[in-house]
Amino acid sequence: MLRIIALLLLVIPGLLAALGIKWMRDTLFGILHSPFPSLSLQFLGGFLLFAAGLAFIGGFILHRDRKRNKVQPRFQKKKKAP
């Protein structure tokens, strides 16, 4: 069950990032979608969705790899001194 939840946690931001890429591509071709009043706002919204989805997936993978000690030393968390 936990694997299904983890998969959903990765699929939903992935779909949002894909939607962001589609909006940016449609801006380049001059196709305006209904929630946006201008092409520049559509491109900005698409870029924000893409960046947020990519950051979430990257953070999820980094967190998982840190728990399993599979990251390079520069990505490991620094231990606090007592």
C-alpha positions in Angstrom: 0.0 0.0 0.0 2.9 2.4 0.8 4.4 1.8 -2.6 1.1 2.8 -4.3 1.0 6.0 -2.2 4.6 6.8 -3.1 3.8 6.2 -6.8 0.9 8.6 -6.6 3.1 11.2 -4.9 5.4 11.0 -7.9 2.8 10.8 -10.7 0.7 13.8 -9.7 3.6 16.3 -9.8 4.8 14.6 -12.9 1.5 15.2 -14.6 1.5 18.8 -13.5 5.0 19.3 -14.9 3.9 17.7 -18.2 0.9 20.2 -18.2 3.4 23.0 -17.7 5.5 21.8 -20.6 2.4 21.7 -22.8 1.4 25.2 -21.9 4.9 26.5 -22.7 4.9 24.7 -26.0 1.4 26.0 -26.9 2.6 29.5 -26.1 5.4 29.1 -28.7 2.7 28.1 -31.3 0.4 30.9 -30.3 -2.4 28.7 -28.8 -4.0 30.5 -25.8 -5.9 28.4 -23.2 -8.9 29.7 -21.3 -7.6 30.4 -17.8 -5.0 32.8 -19.2 -5.6 36.3 -20.6 -2.3 36.5 -22.4 0.4 34.3 -23.9 3.1 35.6 -21.5 1.0 34.7 -18.5 0.4 31.2 -20.0 4.1 30.7 -20.5 4.9 31.9 -16.9 2.2 29.6 -15.5 3.6 26.7 -17.5 7.1 27.4 -16.3 6.0 27.6 -12.7 4.2 24.2 -12.9 7.1 22.6 -14.6 9.6 24.0 -12.1 7.4 23.0 -9.1 6.9 19.5 -10.4 10.6 19.0 -11.2 11.6 20.3 -7.8 9.2 18.0 -6.0 10.3 14.9 -7.8 14.0 15.8 -7.3 13.5 16.5 -3.6 11.6 13.2 -3.2 14.4 11.2 -4.8 17.1 13.1 -2.9 15.2 12.4 0.4 14.8 8.7 -0.4 18.5 8.3 -1.3 19.6 10.2 1.8 17.7 7.7 3.9 19.4 4.8 2.2 22.9 6.4 2.3 23.2 6.3 -1.5 24.3 9.9 -2.1 27.7 11.5 -2.5 29.2 13.1 0.5 28.4 16.6 -0.7 24.7 15.8 -0.6 24.7 14.2 2.8 23.1 16.2 5.6 25.6 17.8 8.0 25.4 16.5 11.6 24.9 19.1 14.3 27.6 19.4 16.9 26.4 19.0 20.5 
